[in-house]
């Protein structure tokens, strides 16, 4: 990274996801209490997308 602020880029990225212009391809979502399940699924290549851990 060049040390430039990343806020504008993250804002643009979030807007693209929010409008549906960019599909993040999330195939698993759950809380941190299920992190082990997510890690196992990723390591075993059972997911065809990203795993997202929700912060409650």
N, CA, C and O atoms as a Tripos MOL2 file, in Angstrom:
@<TRIPOS>MOLECULE
protein
  224   223    56     0     0
PROTEIN
NO_CHARGES

@<TRIPOS>ATOM
      1 N           0.8430   -1.1770    0.0000 N.3       1 UNK1
      2 CA          0.0000    0.0000    0.0000 C.3       1 UNK1
      3 C           0.8860    1.2380    0.0000 C.2       1 UNK1
      4 O           1.9840    1.2350    0.5580 O.2       1 UNK1
      5 N           0.4100    2.2550   -0.6110 N.am      2 UNK2
      6 CA          1.1890    3.4800   -0.7500 C.3       2 UNK2
      7 C           0.9930    4.4500    0.4020 C.2       2 UNK2
      8 O           1.6070    5.5160    0.4140 O.2       2 UNK2
      9 N           0.1710    4.1140    1.3470 N.am      3 UNK3
     10 CA         -0.1040    5.0270    2.4450 C.3       3 UNK3
     11 C          -1.2660    5.9590    2.1660 C.2       3 UNK3
     12 O          -1.6130    6.7930    3.0020 O.2       3 UNK3
     13 N          -1.8640    5.8230    1.0050 N.am      4 UNK4
     14 CA         -3.0230    6.6390    0.6640 C.3       4 UNK4
     15 C          -4.2220    6.1750    1.4870 C.2       4 UNK4
     16 O          -4.3260    4.9890    1.8020 O.2       4 UNK4
     17 N          -5.1190    7.0750    1.8380 N.am      5 UNK5
     18 CA         -6.3310    6.6770    2.5650 C.3       5 UNK5
     19 C          -7.1710    5.6970    1.7320 C.2       5 UNK5
     20 O          -7.3640    5.8980    0.5330 O.2       5 UNK5
     21 N          -7.6590    4.6500    2.3740 N.am      6 UNK6
     22 CA         -8.4480    3.6540    1.6430 C.3       6 UNK6
     23 C          -9.9480    3.8600    1.7950 C.2       6 UNK6
     24 O         -10.7350    3.1320    1.1900 O.2       6 UNK6
     25 N         -10.3540    4.8440    2.5970 N.am      7 UNK7
     26 CA        -11.7760    5.1050    2.8090 C.3       7 UNK7
     27 C         -12.5740    5.2800    1.5310 C.2       7 UNK7
     28 O         -13.6200    4.6480    1.3790 O.2       7 UNK7
     29 N         -12.1170    6.1190    0.6050 N.am      8 UNK8
     30 CA        -12.8810    6.2970   -0.6420 C.3       8 UNK8
     31 C         -13.0180    5.0000   -1.4400 C.2       8 UNK8
     32 O         -14.0700    4.7390   -2.0240 O.2       8 UNK8
     33 N         -11.9730    4.1990   -1.4660 N.am      9 UNK9
     34 CA        -12.0440    2.9370   -2.2010 C.3       9 UNK9
     35 C         -13.0190    1.9640   -1.5390 C.2       9 UNK9
     36 O         -13.7860    1.2920   -2.2290 O.2       9 UNK9
     37 N         -12.9950    1.8850   -0.2120 N.am     10 UNK10
     38 CA        -13.9270    1.0010    0.4910 C.3      10 UNK10
     39 C         -15.3670    1.4680    0.3220 C.2      10 UNK10
     40 O         -16.2810    0.6510    0.2080 O.2      10 UNK10
     41 N         -15.5700    2.7850    0.3050 N.am     11 UNK11
     42 CA        -16.9110    3.3330    0.0680 C.3      11 UNK11
     43 C         -17.4140    2.9320   -1.3080 C.2      11 UNK11
     44 O         -18.5520    2.4870   -1.4530 O.2      11 UNK11
     45 N         -16.5600    3.0910   -2.3260 N.am     12 UNK12
     46 CA        -16.9370    2.7040   -3.6860 C.3      12 UNK12
     47 C         -17.2700    1.2190   -3.7480 C.2      12 UNK12
     48 O         -18.2740    0.8250   -4.3420 O.2      12 UNK12
     49 N         -16.4250    0.3990   -3.1320 N.am     13 UNK13
     50 CA        -16.6340   -1.0430   -3.1460 C.3      13 UNK13
     51 C         -17.9550   -1.4160   -2.4760 C.2      13 UNK13
     52 O         -18.7140   -2.2230   -3.0100 O.2      13 UNK13
     53 N         -18.2310   -0.8370   -1.3160 N.am     14 UNK14
     54 CA        -19.4880   -1.1110   -0.6100 C.3      14 UNK14
     55 C         -20.6910   -0.6880   -1.4430 C.2      14 UNK14
     56 O         -21.7110   -1.3770   -1.4510 O.2      14 UNK14
     57 N         -20.5840    0.4340   -2.1420 N.am     15 UNK15
     58 CA        -21.6820    0.8900   -3.0030 C.3      15 UNK15
     59 C         -21.9230   -0.0830   -4.1510 C.2      15 UNK15
     60 O         -23.0710   -0.3270   -4.5240 O.2      15 UNK15
     61 N         -20.8590   -0.6360   -4.7110 N.am     16 UNK16
     62 CA        -21.0060   -1.5930   -5.8030 C.3      16 UNK16
     63 C         -21.7360   -2.8490   -5.3330 C.2      16 UNK16
     64 O         -22.5830   -3.3840   -6.0480 O.2      16 UNK16
     65 N         -21.4080   -3.3130   -4.1380 N.am     17 UNK17
     66 CA        -22.0850   -4.4820   -3.5710 C.3      17 UNK17
     67 C         -23.5440   -4.1460   -3.2620 C.2      17 UNK17
     68 O         -24.4420   -4.9310   -3.5640 O.2      17 UNK17
     69 N         -23.7780   -2.9690   -2.6560 N.am     18 UNK18
     70 CA        -25.1340   -2.5690   -2.2720 C.3      18 UNK18
     71 C         -26.0650   -2.4390   -3.4640 C.2      18 UNK18
     72 O         -27.2500   -2.7580   -3.3600 O.2      18 UNK18
     73 N         -25.5510   -1.9750   -4.5900 N.am     19 UNK19
     74 CA        -26.4010   -1.7930   -5.7780 C.3      19 UNK19
     75 C         -26.5200   -3.0640   -6.6160 C.2      19 UNK19
     76 O         -27.2970   -3.1170   -7.5700 O.2      19 UNK19
     77 N         -25.7500   -4.0790   -6.2550 N.am     20 UNK20
     78 CA        -25.8080   -5.3240   -7.0080 C.3      20 UNK20
     79 C         -24.8750   -5.3530   -8.2100 C.2      20 UNK20
     80 O         -24.8860   -6.3150   -8.9780 O.2      20 UNK20
     81 N         -24.0690   -4.3120   -8.3800 N.am     21 UNK21
     82 CA        -23.1310   -4.2760   -9.5000 C.3      21 UNK21
     83 C         -21.9630   -5.2390   -9.2810 C.2      21 UNK21
     84 O         -21.2940   -5.6380  -10.2340 O.2      21 UNK21
     85 N         -21.7270   -5.6040   -8.0380 N.am     22 UNK22
     86 CA        -20.6420   -6.5230   -7.7000 C.3      22 UNK22
     87 C         -21.1900   -7.5930   -6.7630 C.2      22 UNK22
     88 O         -21.7740   -7.2740   -5.7270 O.2      22 UNK22
     89 N         -21.0060   -8.8410   -7.1180 N.am     23 UNK23
     90 CA        -21.4630   -9.9640   -6.3010 C.3      23 UNK23
     91 C         -20.2700  -10.5330   -5.5330 C.2      23 UNK23
     92 O         -19.3530  -11.0830   -6.1430 O.2      23 UNK23
     93 N         -20.2710  -10.4110   -4.2030 N.am     24 UNK24
     94 CA        -19.1370  -10.8990   -3.4300 C.3      24 UNK24
     95 C         -19.0760  -12.4260   -3.3220 C.2      24 UNK24
     96 O         -18.1070  -12.9650   -2.7860 O.2      24 UNK24
     97 N         -20.0810  -13.1180   -3.8170 N.am     25 UNK25
     98 CA        -20.1250  -14.5840   -3.8310 C.3      25 UNK25
     99 C         -19.9040  -15.1900   -2.4450 C.2      25 UNK25
    100 O         -18.9950  -15.9920   -2.2330 O.2      25 UNK25
    101 N         -20.7540  -14.7860   -1.5200 N.am     26 UNK26
    102 CA        -20.7070  -15.3260   -0.1610 C.3      26 UNK26
    103 C         -21.5020  -16.6230   -0.1470 C.2      26 UNK26
    104 O         -22.6830  -16.6380   -0.4950 O.2      26 UNK26
    105 N         -20.8490  -17.7170    0.2570 N.am     27 UNK27
    106 CA        -21.5360  -19.0080    0.2680 C.3      27 UNK27
    107 C         -21.7500  -19.5460    1.6760 C.2      27 UNK27
    108 O         -22.4140  -20.5680    1.8500 O.2      27 UNK27
    109 N         -21.2010  -18.8770    2.6750 N.am     28 UNK28
    110 CA        -21.3900  -19.2890    4.0720 C.3      28 UNK28
    111 C         -21.3900  -18.0480    4.9240 C.2      28 UNK28
    112 O         -20.5800  -17.1440    4.7170 O.2      28 UNK28
    113 N         -22.3060  -17.9970    5.8980 N.am     29 UNK29
    114 CA        -22.3740  -16.8490    6.8010 C.3      29 UNK29
    115 C         -22.8050  -17.3350    8.1640 C.2      29 UNK29
    116 O         -23.7380  -18.1300    8.2820 O.2      29 UNK29
    117 N         -22.1280  -16.8580    9.1950 N.am     30 UNK30
    118 CA        -22.4820  -17.2400   10.5520 C.3      30 UNK30
    119 C         -21.7340  -16.4110   11.5680 C.2      30 UNK30
    120 O         -20.9060  -15.5710   11.2160 O.2      30 UNK30
    121 N         -22.0310  -16.6540   12.8310 N.am     31 UNK31
    122 CA        -21.3900  -15.9200   13.9120 C.3      31 UNK31
    123 C         -20.0130  -16.4780   14.2370 C.2      31 UNK31
    124 O         -19.6200  -17.5410   13.7590 O.2      31 UNK31
    125 N         -19.2880  -15.7230   15.0710 N.am     32 UNK32
    126 CA        -17.9430  -16.1340   15.4680 C.3      32 UNK32
    127 C         -17.9540  -17.4610   16.2130 C.2      32 UNK32
    128 O         -16.9480  -18.1700   16.2270 O.2      32 UNK32
    129 N         -19.0780  -17.8040   16.8320 N.am     33 UNK33
    130 CA        -19.1600  -19.0930   17.5270 C.3      33 UNK33
    131 C         -19.1200  -20.2650   16.5500 C.2      33 UNK33
    132 O         -18.9290  -21.4100   16.9620 O.2      33 UNK33
    133 N         -19.2970  -19.9920   15.2760 N.am     34 UNK34
    134 CA        -19.2510  -21.0190   14.2300 C.3      34 UNK34
    135 C         -17.9900  -20.9040   13.3680 C.2      34 UNK34
    136 O         -17.9270  -21.4810   12.2830 O.2      34 UNK34
    137 N         -16.9940  -20.1670   13.8440 N.am     35 UNK35
    138 CA        -15.7760  -19.9400   13.0560 C.3      35 UNK35
    139 C         -15.0980  -21.2560   12.6760 C.2      35 UNK35
    140 O         -14.6040  -21.3910   11.5570 O.2      35 UNK35
    141 N         -15.0680  -22.2170   13.5810 N.am     36 UNK36
    142 CA        -14.4560  -23.5100   13.2940 C.3      36 UNK36
    143 C         -15.1210  -24.2040   12.1260 C.2      36 UNK36
    144 O         -14.4580  -24.8150   11.2880 O.2      36 UNK36
    145 N         -16.4320  -24.1040   12.0800 N.am     37 UNK37
    146 CA        -17.1890  -24.7010   10.9640 C.3      37 UNK37
    147 C         -16.8020  -24.0360    9.6400 C.2      37 UNK37
    148 O         -16.6240  -24.7150    8.6280 O.2      37 UNK37
    149 N         -16.6760  -22.7220    9.6540 N.am     38 UNK38
    150 CA        -16.2950  -21.9970    8.4420 C.3      38 UNK38
    151 C         -14.8860  -22.3730    7.9980 C.2      38 UNK38
    152 O         -14.6470  -22.6070    6.8130 O.2      38 UNK38
    153 N         -13.9630  -22.4310    8.9370 N.am     39 UNK39
    154 CA        -12.5810  -22.7760    8.6070 C.3      39 UNK39
    155 C         -12.5120  -24.1820    8.0190 C.2      39 UNK39
    156 O         -11.8350  -24.4080    7.0160 O.2      39 UNK39
    157 N         -13.2070  -25.1180    8.6390 N.am     40 UNK40
    158 CA        -13.2160  -26.4910    8.1270 C.3      40 UNK40
    159 C         -13.7700  -26.5470    6.7090 C.2      40 UNK40
    160 O         -13.2000  -27.2050    5.8380 O.2      40 UNK40
    161 N         -14.8620  -25.8660    6.4880 N.am     41 UNK41
    162 CA        -15.4730  -25.8630    5.1520 C.3      41 UNK41
    163 C         -14.5300  -25.2610    4.1160 C.2      41 UNK41
    164 O         -14.4470  -25.7510    2.9900 O.2      41 UNK41
    165 N         -13.8250  -24.2080    4.4940 N.am     42 UNK42
    166 CA        -12.8740  -23.5980    3.5590 C.3      42 UNK42
    167 C         -11.6880  -24.5120    3.2910 C.2      42 UNK42
    168 O         -11.2910  -24.7050    2.1420 O.2      42 UNK42
    169 N         -11.1240  -25.0740    4.3540 N.am     43 UNK43
    170 CA         -9.9620  -25.9450    4.1910 C.3      43 UNK43
    171 C         -10.2900  -27.2130    3.4020 C.2      43 UNK43
    172 O          -9.4520  -27.7290    2.6620 O.2      43 UNK43
    173 N         -11.5080  -27.7030    3.5680 N.am     44 UNK44
    174 CA        -11.9390  -28.9090    2.8560 C.3      44 UNK44
    175 C         -12.5060  -28.5820    1.4770 C.2      44 UNK44
    176 O         -12.9810  -29.4660    0.7640 O.2      44 UNK44
    177 N         -12.4500  -27.3230    1.1160 N.am     45 UNK45
    178 CA        -12.9190  -26.8510   -0.1910 C.3      45 UNK45
    179 C         -14.3770  -27.2180   -0.4760 C.2      45 UNK45
    180 O         -14.7350  -27.5750   -1.5990 O.2      45 UNK45
    181 N         -15.2180  -27.1210    0.5760 N.am     46 UNK46
    182 CA        -16.6450  -27.3830    0.4160 C.3      46 UNK46
    183 C         -17.4190  -26.1250    0.0520 C.2      46 UNK46
    184 O         -18.6010  -26.2020   -0.2840 O.2      46 UNK46
    185 N         -16.7740  -24.9790    0.1140 N.am     47 UNK47
    186 CA        -17.4380  -23.7170   -0.2240 C.3      47 UNK47
    187 C         -16.9730  -23.2470   -1.5910 C.2      47 UNK47
    188 O         -15.7960  -23.3540   -1.9350 O.2      47 UNK47
    189 N         -17.9070  -22.7310   -2.3580 N.am     48 UNK48
    190 CA        -17.5780  -22.1660   -3.6630 C.3      48 UNK48
    191 C         -17.8060  -20.6670   -3.5960 C.2      48 UNK48
    192 O         -18.5360  -20.0980   -4.4070 O.2      48 UNK48
    193 N         -17.1840  -20.0510   -2.6360 N.am     49 UNK49
    194 CA        -17.3290  -18.6100   -2.4200 C.3      49 UNK49
    195 C         -16.6390  -18.2470   -1.1160 C.2      49 UNK49
    196 O         -15.7520  -18.9580   -0.6450 O.2      49 UNK49
    197 N         -17.0490  -17.1630   -0.5600 N.am     50 UNK50
    198 CA        -16.4230  -16.6480    0.6510 C.3      50 UNK50
    199 C         -17.2320  -17.0090    1.8890 C.2      50 UNK50
    200 O         -18.4420  -17.2280    1.8240 O.2      50 UNK50
    201 N         -16.5260  -17.0650    3.0230 N.am     51 UNK51
    202 CA        -17.1730  -17.2460    4.3130 C.3      51 UNK51
    203 C         -17.1350  -15.9100    5.0360 C.2      51 UNK51
    204 O         -16.1080  -15.2310    5.0380 O.2      51 UNK51
    205 N         -18.2410  -15.5330    5.6440 N.am     52 UNK52
    206 CA        -18.3460  -14.2610    6.3720 C.3      52 UNK52
    207 C         -18.7300  -14.5750    7.8150 C.2      52 UNK52
    208 O         -19.6930  -15.2940    8.0770 O.2      52 UNK52
    209 N         -17.9530  -14.0170    8.7430 N.am     53 UNK53
    210 CA        -18.2580  -14.1380   10.1680 C.3      53 UNK53
    211 C         -18.9080  -12.8440   10.6120 C.2      53 UNK53
    212 O         -18.3280  -11.7700   10.4550 O.2      53 UNK53
    213 N         -20.1150  -12.9370   11.1670 N.am     54 UNK54
    214 CA        -20.8450  -11.7660   11.6320 C.3      54 UNK54
    215 C         -20.3950  -11.3830   13.0410 C.2      54 UNK54
    216 O         -20.1590  -12.2480   13.8840 O.2      54 UNK54
    217 N         -20.2820  -10.1090   13.2780 N.am     55 UNK55
    218 CA        -19.9690   -9.5940   14.6180 C.3      55 UNK55
    219 C         -21.2740   -9.1460   15.2440 C.2      55 UNK55
    220 O         -21.9770   -8.2930   14.7020 O.2      55 UNK55
    221 N         -21.5910   -9.7230   16.3830 N.am     56 UNK56
    222 CA        -22.8570   -9.3820   17.0370 C.3      56 UNK56
    223 C         -22.6280   -8.3650   18.1380 C.2      56 UNK56
    224 O         -23.5770   -7.9530   18.8050 O.2      56 UNK56
@<TRIPOS>BOND
     1     1     2 1
     2     2     3 1
     3     3     4 2
     4     3     5 am
     5     5     6 1
     6     6     7 1
     7     7     8 2
     8     7     9 am
     9     9    10 1
    10    10    11 1
    11    11    12 2
    12    11    13 am
    13    13    14 1
    14    14    15 1
    15    15    16 2
    16    15    17 am
    17    17    18 1
    18    18    19 1
    19    19    20 2
    20    19    21 am
    21    21    22 1
    22    22    23 1
    23    23    24 2
    24    23    25 am
    25    25    26 1
    26    26    27 1
    27    27    28 2
    28    27    29 am
    29    29    30 1
    30    30    31 1
    31    31    32 2
    32    31    33 am
    33    33    34 1
    34    34    35 1
    35    35    36 2
    36    35    37 am
    37    37    38 1
    38    38    39 1
    39    39    40 2
    40    39    41 am
    41    41    42 1
    42    42    43 1
    43    43    44 2
    44    43    45 am
    45    45    46 1
    46    46    47 1
    47    47    48 2
    48    47    49 am
    49    49    50 1
    50    50    51 1
    51    51    52 2
    52    51    53 am
    53    53    54 1
    54    54    55 1
    55    55    56 2
    56    55    57 am
    57    57    58 1
    58    58    59 1
    59    59    60 2
    60    59    61 am
    61    61    62 1
    62    62    63 1
    63    63    64 2
    64    63    65 am
    65    65    66 1
    66    66    67 1
    67    67    68 2
    68    67    69 am
    69    69    70 1
    70    70    71 1
    71    71    72 2
    72    71    73 am
    73    73    74 1
    74    74    75 1
    75    75    76 2
    76    75    77 am
    77    77    78 1
    78    78    79 1
    79    79    80 2
    80    79    81 am
    81    81    82 1
    82    82    83 1
    83    83    84 2
    84    83    85 am
    85    85    86 1
    86    86    87 1
    87    87    88 2
    88    87    89 am
    89    89    90 1
    90    90    91 1
    91    91    92 2
    92    91    93 am
    93    93    94 1
    94    94    95 1
    95    95    96 2
    96    95    97 am
    97    97    98 1
    98    98    99 1
    99    99   100 2
   100    99   101 am
   101   101   102 1
   102   102   103 1
   103   103   104 2
   104   103   105 am
   105   105   106 1
   106   106   107 1
   107   107   108 2
   108   107   109 am
   109   109   110 1
   110   110   111 1
   111   111   112 2
   112   111   113 am
   113   113   114 1
   114   114   115 1
   115   115   116 2
   116   115   117 am
   117   117   118 1
   118   118   119 1
   119   119   120 2
   120   119   121 am
   121   121   122 1
   122   122   123 1
   123   123   124 2
   124   123   125 am
   125   125   126 1
   126   126   127 1
   127   127   128 2
   128   127   129 am
   129   129   130 1
   130   130   131 1
   131   131   132 2
   132   131   133 am
   133   133   134 1
   134   134   135 1
   135   135   136 2
   136   135   137 am
   137   137   138 1
   138   138   139 1
   139   139   140 2
   140   139   141 am
   141   141   142 1
   142   142   143 1
   143   143   144 2
   144   143   145 am
   145   145   146 1
   146   146   147 1
   147   147   148 2
   148   147   149 am
   149   149   150 1
   150   150   151 1
   151   151   152 2
   152   151   153 am
   153   153   154 1
   154   154   155 1
   155   155   156 2
   156   155   157 am
   157   157   158 1
   158   158   159 1
   159   159   160 2
   160   159   161 am
   161   161   162 1
   162   162   163 1
   163   163   164 2
   164   163   165 am
   165   165   166 1
   166   166   167 1
   167   167   168 2
   168   167   169 am
   169   169   170 1
   170   170   171 1
   171   171   172 2
   172   171   173 am
   173   173   174 1
   174   174   175 1
   175   175   176 2
   176   175   177 am
   177   177   178 1
   178   178   179 1
   179   179   180 2
   180   179   181 am
   181   181   182 1
   182   182   183 1
   183   183   184 2
   184   183   185 am
   185   185   186 1
   186   186   187 1
   187   187   188 2
   188   187   189 am
   189   189   190 1
   190   190   191 1
   191   191   192 2
   192   191   193 am
   193   193   194 1
   194   194   195 1
   195   195   196 2
   196   195   197 am
   197   197   198 1
   198   198   199 1
   199   199   200 2
   200   199   201 am
   201   201   202 1
   202   202   203 1
   203   203   204 2
   204   203   205 am
   205   205   206 1
   206   206   207 1
   207   207   208 2
   208   207   209 am
   209   209   210 1
   210   210   211 1
   211   211   212 2
   212   211   213 am
   213   213   214 1
   214   214   215 1
   215   215   216 2
   216   215   217 am
   217   217   218 1
   218   218   219 1
   219   219   220 2
   220   219   221 am
   221   221   222 1
   222   222   223 1
   223   223   224 2
@<TRIPOS>SUBSTRUCTURE
     1 UNK1         2 RESIDUE 1 A UNK
     2 UNK2         6 RESIDUE 1 A UNK
     3 UNK3        10 RESIDUE 1 A UNK
     4 UNK4        14 RESIDUE 1 A UNK
     5 UNK5        18 RESIDUE 1 A UNK
     6 UNK6        22 RESIDUE 1 A UNK
     7 UNK7        26 RESIDUE 1 A UNK
     8 UNK8        30 RESIDUE 1 A UNK
     9 UNK9        34 RESIDUE 1 A UNK
    10 UNK10       38 RESIDUE 1 A UNK
    11 UNK11       42 RESIDUE 1 A UNK
    12 UNK12       46 RESIDUE 1 A UNK
    13 UNK13       50 RESIDUE 1 A UNK
    14 UNK14       54 RESIDUE 1 A UNK
    15 UNK15       58 RESIDUE 1 A UNK
    16 UNK16       62 RESIDUE 1 A UNK
    17 UNK17       66 RESIDUE 1 A UNK
    18 UNK18       70 RESIDUE 1 A UNK
    19 UNK19       74 RESIDUE 1 A UNK
    20 UNK20       78 RESIDUE 1 A UNK
    21 UNK21       82 RESIDUE 1 A UNK
    22 UNK22       86 RESIDUE 1 A UNK
    23 UNK23       90 RESIDUE 1 A UNK
    24 UNK24       94 RESIDUE 1 A UNK
    25 UNK25       98 RESIDUE 1 A UNK
    26 UNK26      102 RESIDUE 1 A UNK
    27 UNK27      106 RESIDUE 1 A UNK
    28 UNK28      110 RESIDUE 1 A UNK
    29 UNK29      114 RESIDUE 1 A UNK
    30 UNK30      118 RESIDUE 1 A UNK
    31 UNK31      122 RESIDUE 1 A UNK
    32 UNK32      126 RESIDUE 1 A UNK
    33 UNK33      130 RESIDUE 1 A UNK
    34 UNK34      134 RESIDUE 1 A UNK
    35 UNK35      138 RESIDUE 1 A UNK
    36 UNK36      142 RESIDUE 1 A UNK
    37 UNK37      146 RESIDUE 1 A UNK
    38 UNK38      150 RESIDUE 1 A UNK
    39 UNK39      154 RESIDUE 1 A UNK
    40 UNK40      158 RESIDUE 1 A UNK
    41 UNK41      162 RESIDUE 1 A UNK
    42 UNK42      166 RESIDUE 1 A UNK
    43 UNK43      170 RESIDUE 1 A UNK
    44 UNK44      174 RESIDUE 1 A UNK
    45 UNK45      178 RESIDUE 1 A UNK
    46 UNK46      182 RESIDUE 1 A UNK
    47 UNK47      186 RESIDUE 1 A UNK
    48 UNK48      190 RESIDUE 1 A UNK
    49 UNK49      194 RESIDUE 1 A UNK
    50 UNK50      198 RESIDUE 1 A UNK
    51 UNK51      202 RESIDUE 1 A UNK
    52 UNK52      206 RESIDUE 1 A UNK
    53 UNK53      210 RESIDUE 1 A UNK
    54 UNK54      214 RESIDUE 1 A UNK
    55 UNK55      218 RESIDUE 1 A UNK
    56 UNK56      222 RESIDUE 1 A UNK
